[in-house]
Every structure is written in C-alpha cells, then in structure tokens.
Amino acid sequence: MTEKIILGIDPGTNNMGLGVIGVKGSKIEIITMDILKLDKLKDHSLKLKKIFETTLRTIDHFHPDELAIESPFYGKNIQSMLKLGRAQGVAIAAALYRDIPVFEYSPRKIKQSITGKGGASKEQVAGLLAGILSMKTVPEYLDITDALAVAVCHHFQRKGPVGEESSFSGWKAFVSQNPHRIKK
C-alpha cells in the first residue's frame, strides 16, 4: 500500500517530463514515467492547452497527493524563460484545479538533493537516480529523469525515510540516520 503518491514535472514547451512515484516508508517506486512531446505544435497557446490537459489527465489517472515541479531558471533568453514560466503555470493550474498541493524546486536544489552537487549534469542526475529508483535502464529523454528527480527531491525534502519530518545538516548526518540507503 502506497503512503504517498508524488507527481513530478519537468516543464517545457518542447518536451515536458512527467514522473509519478509511490512512497511507502523508505521505499520509493516508479509508478509511471513519460514525456509529452510538443515540438511539432507551432502555436504556443496549443502547447499550453496540451500541457494543461496532460497534467489533468495524469492527475485524474494516478491521483497524486502532491505535485513537485521544477521552477524556471533565469537564462540569457528572456522569451524562452517566459514561455517556460507559462508552461509551468498551466501545469500548476491543473494541479490546483484538482486541489493538489504544489511544491516548487529550483534546478540547483533538485540536483543537490539527488547527487549532492548543485552543479551536477543531467546525465549525473539520471545515473544516480537510476540507482535510487532501481531502474534497469535510464530513459532516452532526460526530461523524464528530471521529472522523477523533482518528485524524489520533494520526497527527500518533505519526509524522512520513516515518514517523519526531517532535515539533515549534511551528508554525514543523512548517512548516519539512513545506513540502509547506502549501496555497497
């Protein structure tokens, strides 16, 4: 029996990653993972509509308890950032429409949570995430692993392995309180 279901979203206007995880105690399992490919749609408004509909459909099918979403980061191209912000906004609106609490994490926070380094590459995140989630292969699209990473990050930030609120002062504290999570 799953104690909590978390929907993770890596918003994008060309590819949007979706990952749903189930958490029971210290066990995290992948329920589903997918990518919404939007690059063939030329009208930005139609992309936003598709993001909203897909997010709503995913919520209605998997009934997540919470949505964790990556926040847009400031880049050199303001127009790209605005489009990404809109994509994130409609995904958040879909969750709020279904009364799902929303939690937002910066790319740096997600990378830090999964790898221990805020400047880690997408490939490093995917590789470590594969170990955490016992994935046999890493998905072709890193948007999918990014979505799973935001969901796992949310779990790590919100709840400790035994279901209690927790925070750790560093890796040493985390390891001492979670020896069963160390792969040897």
Number of C-alpha atoms within 10 A of each C-alpha: 6 12 10 17 23 26 32 31 33 29 28 26 22 16 18 24 22 27 27 26 24 23 21 15 15 14 13 19 17 17 14 14 19 18 19 20 16 19 12 8 13 10 10 15 12 12 21 22 14 20 26 21 15 17 23 21 13 19 21 12 9 15 17 20 16 21 24 27 29 24 20 22 12 10 9 8 8 10 10 15 16 13 16 19 18 19 27 25 17 20 27 24 17 20 23 14 10 12 11 18 13 16 17 19 18 15 21 15 20 28 24 16 20 22 18 14 15 15 13 16 12 14 13 15 22 26 17 15 20 18 13 18 16 12 15 8 10 15 15 8 14 18 25 24 29 29 28 32 33 33 31 30 20 24 24 17 17 14 16 18 19 12 15 10 11 13 13 12 7 9 10 10 11 15 13 9 13 14 9 10 13 8 7 3
